Amino acid sequence: MVNLRIPGPTPVPVEVAQAGAAPMINHRGPEFAAMAARTTEGVKKVYQTTNDVVTLSASGTGAMEAAVVNLMAPGEEVLVVSIGEFGDRFMNLVKIYGGKLTELKFDPGLAADVNKIEDALKKNPAIKTVFITHNETSTGVTNPILPDLAKVVHARDGGVLIVDAISSLSSVPVKTDEWDLDVVLSGSQKGWMTAPGLAFVSMNERAWAKAAANPQPRFYFDLKRHLDSLKSGQTPWTPAVSVWFQLDKSLELMLAEGLDQIFARHHRLASKVRNGAKAMGLKLLASEGVESDTVTAIRVPEGLNGDEIIKTAIKEYDTVFAGGQGGLKGKIIRFGHLGYVTDSDIDAGLDALKGSLAKVGFKA
Ligand SMILES: Cc1ncc(COP(=O)(O)O)c(C=O)c1O
Protein backbone atom coordinates (compact mmCIF):
# COMPACT_ATOMS: atom_id res chain seq x y z
CA MET A 1 0.00 0.00 0.00
CA VAL A 2 1.36 3.41 -0.94
CA ASN A 3 2.07 5.76 1.97
CA LEU A 4 0.70 9.02 0.57
CA ARG A 5 2.60 11.65 2.53
CA ILE A 6 1.74 14.70 0.47
CA PRO A 7 -0.25 17.62 1.91
CA GLY A 8 -3.39 16.74 -0.05
CA PRO A 9 -5.08 14.90 -1.54
CA THR A 10 -4.80 12.79 1.59
CA PRO A 11 -5.70 9.13 2.22
CA VAL A 12 -9.35 8.38 2.98
CA PRO A 13 -10.60 5.70 5.40
CA VAL A 14 -12.07 2.57 3.75
CA GLU A 15 -15.57 3.44 5.02
CA VAL A 16 -15.28 6.85 3.36
CA ALA A 17 -14.08 5.39 0.06
CA GLN A 18 -16.95 2.89 0.17
CA ALA A 19 -19.48 5.61 0.93
CA GLY A 20 -18.45 7.27 -2.31
CA ALA A 21 -19.34 4.13 -4.23
CA ALA A 22 -23.04 4.29 -3.26
CA PRO A 23 -25.64 4.39 -6.08
CA MET A 24 -26.43 7.83 -7.47
CA ILE A 25 -29.40 9.79 -6.13
CA ASN A 26 -31.50 12.66 -7.40
CA HIS A 27 -29.69 15.81 -6.34
CA ARG A 28 -33.06 17.60 -6.27
CA GLY A 29 -34.70 14.92 -4.08
CA PRO A 30 -35.27 14.48 -0.34
CA GLU A 31 -32.24 12.22 0.27
CA PHE A 32 -29.86 14.86 -1.00
CA ALA A 33 -31.65 17.59 0.98
CA ALA A 34 -31.30 15.57 4.19
CA MET A 35 -27.63 14.89 3.49
CA ALA A 36 -26.87 18.55 2.68
CA ALA A 37 -28.54 19.67 5.93
CA ARG A 38 -26.57 17.06 7.89
CA THR A 39 -23.18 17.82 6.35
CA THR A 40 -23.68 21.57 6.65
CA GLU A 41 -24.33 21.18 10.38
CA GLY A 42 -21.26 18.93 10.66
CA VAL A 43 -19.03 21.30 8.70
CA LYS A 44 -20.20 24.20 10.91
CA LYS A 45 -19.16 22.24 14.02
CA VAL A 46 -15.69 21.73 12.57
CA TYR A 47 -15.57 25.42 11.59
CA GLN A 48 -16.62 26.28 15.18
CA THR A 49 -19.18 28.68 13.77
CA THR A 50 -22.84 29.53 13.66
CA ASN A 51 -22.25 31.54 10.45
CA ASP A 52 -23.57 30.29 7.13
CA VAL A 53 -21.34 27.77 5.40
CA VAL A 54 -21.84 26.81 1.76
CA THR A 55 -20.37 23.76 0.09
CA LEU A 56 -19.13 24.26 -3.46
CA SER A 57 -18.34 21.53 -5.98
CA ALA A 58 -14.86 22.84 -6.68
CA SER A 59 -11.27 22.51 -5.54
CA GLY A 60 -9.87 24.92 -2.97
CA THR A 61 -8.92 27.41 -5.66
CA GLY A 62 -12.62 27.59 -6.55
CA ALA A 63 -13.33 28.70 -2.97
CA MET A 64 -10.57 31.32 -3.30
CA GLU A 65 -12.08 32.59 -6.55
CA ALA A 66 -15.53 32.61 -4.93
CA ALA A 67 -14.17 34.77 -2.10
CA VAL A 68 -12.62 37.21 -4.57
CA VAL A 69 -15.63 37.57 -6.88
CA ASN A 70 -18.16 37.88 -4.06
CA LEU A 71 -16.20 40.15 -1.72
CA MET A 72 -14.03 42.37 -3.92
CA ALA A 73 -15.39 45.03 -6.28
CA PRO A 74 -13.53 45.80 -9.52
CA GLY A 75 -11.12 48.67 -8.84
CA GLU A 76 -11.25 48.12 -5.08
CA GLU A 77 -8.07 48.62 -3.02
CA VAL A 78 -7.24 45.39 -1.18
CA LEU A 79 -4.34 43.98 0.82
CA VAL A 80 -3.03 40.47 0.26
CA VAL A 81 -0.65 39.11 2.87
CA SER A 82 1.46 36.31 1.44
CA ILE A 83 3.88 33.94 3.12
CA GLY A 84 4.16 31.61 0.11
CA GLU A 85 2.66 30.20 -3.08
CA PHE A 86 -0.95 30.12 -1.90
CA GLY A 87 -0.85 33.71 -0.69
CA ASP A 88 0.55 34.59 -4.11
CA ARG A 89 -2.45 32.82 -5.68
CA PHE A 90 -4.75 35.31 -3.93
CA MET A 91 -2.66 38.10 -5.48
CA ASN A 92 -3.17 36.63 -8.94
CA LEU A 93 -6.90 36.31 -8.42
CA VAL A 94 -7.16 39.89 -7.16
CA LYS A 95 -5.30 41.17 -10.24
CA ILE A 96 -7.37 39.06 -12.65
CA TYR A 97 -10.62 40.42 -11.18
CA GLY A 98 -9.47 44.02 -11.39
CA GLY A 99 -8.58 44.76 -7.76
CA LYS A 100 -5.99 47.39 -6.85
CA LEU A 101 -3.49 45.23 -5.03
CA THR A 102 -1.24 46.13 -2.13
CA GLU A 103 1.14 43.22 -1.60
CA LEU A 104 2.73 42.34 1.70
CA LYS A 105 5.08 39.41 1.34
CA PHE A 106 7.13 37.58 3.95
CA ASP A 107 10.13 35.36 3.17
CA PRO A 108 9.56 31.59 2.89
CA GLY A 109 9.58 30.03 6.33
CA LEU A 110 8.37 33.14 8.13
CA ALA A 111 4.90 33.84 9.48
CA ALA A 112 3.16 37.16 8.82
CA ASP A 113 3.83 39.98 11.28
CA VAL A 114 0.65 41.71 12.43
CA ASN A 115 2.48 44.99 13.12
CA LYS A 116 3.71 45.14 9.53
CA ILE A 117 0.16 44.47 8.33
CA GLU A 118 -1.12 47.27 10.53
CA ASP A 119 1.54 49.62 9.09
CA ALA A 120 0.59 48.67 5.52
CA LEU A 121 -3.07 49.36 6.31
CA LYS A 122 -2.25 52.70 7.92
CA LYS A 123 -0.49 53.77 4.73
CA ASN A 124 -3.63 53.07 2.71
CA PRO A 125 -6.85 54.00 4.51
CA ALA A 126 -8.91 53.02 1.44
CA ILE A 127 -8.24 49.31 2.01
CA LYS A 128 -11.18 47.49 3.59
CA THR A 129 -10.53 43.92 2.48
CA VAL A 130 -7.60 41.80 3.61
CA PHE A 131 -6.71 38.32 2.34
CA ILE A 132 -4.41 35.94 4.22
CA THR A 133 -3.46 32.25 4.20
CA HIS A 134 -3.78 30.58 7.61
CA ASN A 135 -1.59 27.57 6.88
CA GLU A 136 0.85 28.03 4.00
CA THR A 137 1.13 24.54 2.52
CA SER A 138 4.08 25.52 0.33
CA THR A 139 6.34 26.41 3.29
CA GLY A 140 4.87 24.48 6.24
CA VAL A 141 4.08 27.61 8.26
CA THR A 142 0.92 28.43 10.22
CA ASN A 143 0.16 32.10 10.77
CA PRO A 144 -0.63 32.49 14.47
CA ILE A 145 -2.02 36.02 14.20
CA LEU A 146 -5.60 35.55 13.03
CA PRO A 147 -7.42 36.77 16.20
CA ASP A 148 -5.19 39.89 16.39
CA LEU A 149 -5.43 40.51 12.66
CA ALA A 150 -9.24 40.32 12.78
CA LYS A 151 -9.23 43.09 15.40
CA VAL A 152 -6.92 45.24 13.24
CA VAL A 153 -9.08 44.75 10.13
CA HIS A 154 -12.35 45.36 11.98
CA ALA A 155 -10.99 48.58 13.48
CA ARG A 156 -11.63 50.14 10.07
CA ASP A 157 -15.15 50.84 8.97
CA GLY A 158 -16.31 48.05 6.62
CA GLY A 159 -13.19 45.95 7.22
CA VAL A 160 -13.45 42.32 6.09
CA LEU A 161 -10.90 39.54 6.67
CA ILE A 162 -10.78 36.61 4.23
CA VAL A 163 -8.88 33.56 5.40
CA ASP A 164 -7.66 30.63 3.32
CA ALA A 165 -7.76 27.84 5.90
CA ILE A 166 -7.78 25.18 3.20
CA SER A 167 -4.95 23.09 4.66
CA SER A 168 -5.55 23.82 8.35
CA LEU A 169 -9.25 23.84 9.18
CA SER A 170 -10.35 20.34 10.36
CA SER A 171 -6.78 19.46 11.45
CA VAL A 172 -5.80 22.36 13.72
CA PRO A 173 -8.01 24.81 15.64
CA VAL A 174 -9.65 27.51 13.53
CA LYS A 175 -12.13 29.27 15.81
CA THR A 176 -14.17 31.09 13.20
CA ASP A 177 -16.58 32.78 15.63
CA GLU A 178 -14.28 33.32 18.61
CA TRP A 179 -11.62 34.87 16.35
CA ASP A 180 -14.30 36.82 14.44
CA LEU A 181 -13.20 35.68 10.96
CA ASP A 182 -15.50 37.02 8.25
CA VAL A 183 -14.83 34.57 5.41
CA VAL A 184 -13.10 31.23 5.89
CA LEU A 185 -12.25 28.71 3.15
CA SER A 186 -11.43 25.02 3.30
CA GLY A 187 -11.23 22.03 0.94
CA SER A 188 -12.36 18.40 1.21
CA GLN A 189 -9.07 16.78 0.16
CA LYS A 190 -7.06 18.10 3.12
CA GLY A 191 -7.85 17.30 6.74
CA TRP A 192 -11.43 16.27 5.99
CA MET A 193 -10.47 12.66 5.03
CA THR A 194 -12.49 13.02 1.83
CA ALA A 195 -11.59 12.92 -1.87
CA PRO A 196 -10.94 16.20 -3.72
CA GLY A 197 -14.00 17.94 -5.16
CA LEU A 198 -15.75 19.95 -2.44
CA ALA A 199 -14.79 23.31 -0.98
CA PHE A 200 -16.33 25.23 1.91
CA VAL A 201 -16.89 28.95 2.43
CA SER A 202 -18.17 30.45 5.70
CA MET A 203 -19.61 33.95 5.61
CA ASN A 204 -20.71 36.14 8.53
CA GLU A 205 -23.07 39.14 8.43
CA ARG A 206 -20.28 41.58 7.54
CA ALA A 207 -19.29 39.40 4.59
CA TRP A 208 -22.88 38.96 3.34
CA ALA A 209 -23.44 42.73 3.53
CA LYS A 210 -20.28 43.38 1.53
CA ALA A 211 -21.19 40.72 -1.04
CA ALA A 212 -24.71 42.15 -1.45
CA ALA A 213 -23.27 45.58 -2.27
CA ASN A 214 -20.59 44.21 -4.62
CA PRO A 215 -21.21 44.84 -8.35
CA GLN A 216 -18.63 42.27 -9.52
CA PRO A 217 -20.34 39.86 -11.97
CA ARG A 218 -20.43 36.22 -10.83
CA PHE A 219 -22.40 33.13 -11.71
CA TYR A 220 -21.15 29.64 -10.76
CA PHE A 221 -19.59 31.00 -7.58
CA ASP A 222 -22.36 33.43 -6.59
CA LEU A 223 -22.43 32.57 -2.89
CA LYS A 224 -25.88 34.07 -2.26
CA ARG A 225 -27.31 31.67 -4.86
CA HIS A 226 -25.61 28.80 -3.05
CA LEU A 227 -27.05 29.91 0.29
CA ASP A 228 -30.56 30.35 -1.12
CA SER A 229 -30.46 26.90 -2.76
CA LEU A 230 -29.17 25.32 0.44
CA LYS A 231 -32.22 26.64 2.30
CA SER A 232 -34.32 24.33 0.12
CA GLY A 233 -31.84 21.45 0.43
CA GLN A 234 -30.20 21.92 -2.94
CA THR A 235 -27.24 23.42 -4.74
CA PRO A 236 -27.67 25.80 -7.69
CA TRP A 237 -25.71 23.49 -10.00
CA THR A 238 -25.23 19.71 -10.07
CA PRO A 239 -23.09 18.88 -7.03
CA ALA A 240 -20.27 16.29 -6.80
CA VAL A 241 -22.70 13.82 -5.21
CA SER A 242 -20.22 10.95 -4.66
CA VAL A 243 -17.75 13.19 -2.86
CA TRP A 244 -20.65 14.50 -0.81
CA PHE A 245 -21.47 10.90 0.24
CA GLN A 246 -17.87 10.60 1.39
CA LEU A 247 -18.04 13.85 3.34
CA ASP A 248 -21.20 12.66 5.09
CA LYS A 249 -19.30 9.57 6.31
CA SER A 250 -16.05 11.36 7.14
CA LEU A 251 -17.89 13.95 9.27
CA GLU A 252 -19.46 11.08 11.21
CA LEU A 253 -15.97 9.68 11.88
CA MET A 254 -14.48 13.09 12.70
CA LEU A 255 -17.21 14.07 15.14
CA ALA A 256 -16.98 10.65 16.80
CA GLU A 257 -13.23 11.16 17.30
CA GLY A 258 -13.85 14.69 18.62
CA LEU A 259 -12.26 17.96 17.51
CA ASP A 260 -9.89 18.25 20.46
CA GLN A 261 -8.68 14.71 19.91
CA ILE A 262 -8.16 15.39 16.19
CA PHE A 263 -6.14 18.53 16.95
CA ALA A 264 -4.09 16.73 19.60
CA ARG A 265 -3.37 13.85 17.19
CA HIS A 266 -2.19 16.27 14.51
CA HIS A 267 0.04 18.13 16.96
CA ARG A 268 1.55 14.92 18.30
CA LEU A 269 2.23 13.44 14.85
CA ALA A 270 3.59 16.72 13.48
CA SER A 271 5.99 16.94 16.44
CA LYS A 272 7.08 13.41 15.70
CA VAL A 273 7.89 14.35 12.09
CA ARG A 274 9.77 17.51 13.14
CA ASN A 275 11.75 15.72 15.84
CA GLY A 276 12.43 12.77 13.54
CA ALA A 277 13.74 15.01 10.75
CA LYS A 278 15.92 16.99 13.17
CA ALA A 279 17.29 13.75 14.65
CA MET A 280 18.44 12.81 11.13
CA GLY A 281 20.43 16.06 11.00
CA LEU A 282 17.92 17.83 8.75
CA LYS A 283 16.72 21.42 9.00
CA LEU A 284 13.16 22.70 8.70
CA LEU A 285 12.14 25.64 6.53
CA ALA A 286 9.64 27.02 9.04
CA SER A 287 10.99 29.27 11.78
CA GLU A 288 10.67 27.97 15.28
CA GLY A 289 7.24 28.39 16.84
CA VAL A 290 5.25 28.73 13.60
CA GLU A 291 5.71 25.21 12.21
CA SER A 292 2.57 23.75 10.71
CA ASP A 293 0.88 20.74 12.30
CA THR A 294 -0.36 19.57 8.87
CA VAL A 295 2.75 19.71 6.66
CA THR A 296 6.48 19.87 7.36
CA ALA A 297 8.84 21.44 4.84
CA ILE A 298 12.30 19.94 5.23
CA ARG A 299 15.30 21.64 3.63
CA VAL A 300 17.15 19.45 1.13
CA PRO A 301 20.71 19.12 2.50
CA GLU A 302 23.41 21.03 0.62
CA GLY A 303 24.70 19.16 -2.43
CA LEU A 304 21.74 16.76 -2.70
CA ASN A 305 18.96 16.71 -5.27
CA GLY A 306 15.43 16.97 -3.84
CA ASP A 307 13.81 15.28 -6.84
CA GLU A 308 16.14 12.30 -6.51
CA ILE A 309 15.20 11.86 -2.83
CA ILE A 310 11.49 11.96 -3.72
CA LYS A 311 11.93 9.48 -6.61
CA THR A 312 13.91 7.13 -4.36
CA ALA A 313 11.20 7.23 -1.67
CA ILE A 314 8.58 6.21 -4.23
CA LYS A 315 10.67 3.50 -5.88
CA GLU A 316 12.20 1.93 -2.79
CA TYR A 317 9.67 2.66 -0.05
CA ASP A 318 6.29 3.18 -1.76
CA THR A 319 6.19 6.55 -0.01
CA VAL A 320 5.12 9.71 -1.78
CA PHE A 321 6.46 13.05 -0.55
CA ALA A 322 5.84 16.40 -2.24
CA GLY A 323 8.58 18.66 -3.55
CA GLY A 324 8.87 22.42 -3.35
CA GLN A 325 6.80 24.81 -5.46
CA GLY A 326 7.94 27.92 -7.31
CA GLY A 327 11.27 29.20 -6.00
CA LEU A 328 11.48 26.31 -3.53
CA LYS A 329 11.49 23.65 -6.27
CA GLY A 330 14.28 21.14 -5.54
CA LYS A 331 15.07 22.89 -2.25
CA ILE A 332 12.56 21.31 0.10
CA ILE A 333 10.71 18.06 0.69
CA ARG A 334 7.20 18.41 2.04
CA PHE A 335 5.97 15.68 4.39
CA GLY A 336 2.18 15.74 4.79
CA HIS A 337 0.65 14.66 8.10
CA LEU A 338 -3.00 15.64 7.97
CA GLY A 339 -6.38 13.97 7.90
CA TYR A 340 -6.51 10.18 8.16
CA VAL A 341 -3.03 9.68 9.59
CA THR A 342 -1.69 7.44 12.34
CA ASP A 343 1.62 6.78 14.13
CA SER A 344 2.45 3.91 11.81
CA ASP A 345 2.06 6.16 8.70
CA ILE A 346 4.45 8.67 10.26
CA ASP A 347 6.95 6.05 11.44
CA ALA A 348 6.99 4.49 7.96
CA GLY A 349 7.32 7.95 6.39
CA LEU A 350 10.31 8.80 8.59
CA ASP A 351 11.94 5.45 7.80
CA ALA A 352 11.40 6.10 4.08
CA LEU A 353 12.92 9.56 4.37
CA LYS A 354 15.96 8.26 6.26
CA GLY A 355 16.48 5.36 3.88
CA SER A 356 16.09 7.51 0.75
CA LEU A 357 18.54 10.10 2.07
CA ALA A 358 21.09 7.38 2.78
CA LYS A 359 20.65 5.97 -0.74
CA VAL A 360 21.34 9.36 -2.35
CA GLY A 361 24.51 9.78 -0.28
CA PHE A 362 23.42 11.88 2.71
CA LYS A 363 25.70 11.78 5.71
CA ALA A 364 24.49 13.74 8.74
C1 LIG B 1 -3.36 26.73 1.57
C2 LIG B 1 -3.93 26.29 0.25
N1 LIG B 1 -4.66 27.16 -0.45
C3 LIG B 1 -5.20 26.84 -1.62
C4 LIG B 1 -5.01 25.59 -2.17
C5 LIG B 1 -5.58 25.29 -3.49
O1 LIG B 1 -6.48 24.26 -3.43
P1 LIG B 1 -6.78 23.32 -4.69
O2 LIG B 1 -5.48 22.72 -5.12
O3 LIG B 1 -7.74 22.33 -4.10
O4 LIG B 1 -7.39 24.16 -5.74
C6 LIG B 1 -4.24 24.64 -1.48
C7 LIG B 1 -3.99 23.31 -2.07
O5 LIG B 1 -2.95 22.72 -1.91
C8 LIG B 1 -3.69 25.01 -0.24
O6 LIG B 1 -2.95 24.13 0.45
The ligand as an ORCA input file, in Angstrom:
! r2SCAN-3c Opt
* xyz 0 1
  C      -3.361     26.729      1.572
  C      -3.925     26.290      0.254
  N      -4.663     27.163     -0.448
  C      -5.199     26.835     -1.619
  C      -5.009     25.590     -2.173
  C      -5.580     25.294     -3.490
  O      -6.482     24.257     -3.427
  P      -6.779     23.322     -4.693
  O      -5.479     22.723     -5.118
  O      -7.737     22.331     -4.098
  O      -7.386     24.161     -5.737
  C      -4.242     24.641     -1.481
  C      -3.993     23.307     -2.066
  O      -2.955     22.721     -1.911
  C      -3.691     25.006     -0.239
  O      -2.955     24.134      0.446
*
